Amino acid sequence: MSTYYTDREYGARPPSVDTIDDRLWAGLYSLIQTRIGDGSFGLRFPEQCADGNGPCGCDEQAFHRVLTAEVPWVVSPLSATEMPKTPVILDLLEFCARAVGEPIQGAYHSFYRHHHLSWDRDSGLQRFVGDVNMLFRRNALAFELTPEGQARRLLPAPLPKWSAGLFSRPVTPRLIDSLSRRGSGFCRQRRTIAATLWKSSGMPSSVGRRSNRGPTNASRRMHSWIGLRR
């Protein structure tokens, strides 16, 4: 892992940013353009020598045509000043990771002044992932590329929008009942929110505890909602 003086002296910045900004995008854009230029993406999109002697680089037009089909939110050609949304950039990086290889120069073709190329997939992917992850780390981005070239979040996903106003509302059995009827797609987020609400609500400790008369409907729903019901 490459480090800079500030990383060694003060420690690396913790991953805390979940949005790629203009500066980071410009760096990622340059990484991609450099690999188009040196033929790294020719592993998947080879440019063929006009004499038919084999691949000699990356077919940039083919690269962009397939890119805009597989990642349709990307505007082609890429621009350092027109930044896609963060999820789209992550798709773009995965697309590049699938196409990259380390170019290996073979015979020199003097007429066209180029080398014929072959590619080392493993070393090319490793170097690309390492370069991307260094930019992510230096900018405290809460994502990384895995060794397989897949984007992975380092922090929990943000809570859904419908939960944004929960902590400003009083906790009542009616609110608990309303939340418990939400769709099942946010099970883990609901469990986290419910536990936090329970702790911060100031509700008497007897609420949610079985009494001689049995649990109330509200406490039964709360227990079921946060996964405590047995």
Protein Blocks (a to p, Z undefined) as FASTA:
>chain_A
ZZdfklmmnopaddfbfbdcfklmmmmmmmmmmmmmnommmmmmccddfklnacfbdcfk
lmmmmmmmmmmmbccdddfklccdfklmmmmmmmmmmmgccdddddddfklopacddddf
klmmmmmmmmmmmmmmmnopabdcdfkopacdfbdcdddfklmmmmmpccdfklmmmmmm
pcfklmmmmmmmmmmmmmmnopafkgopacfkopafklmmmmmmnopaZZ
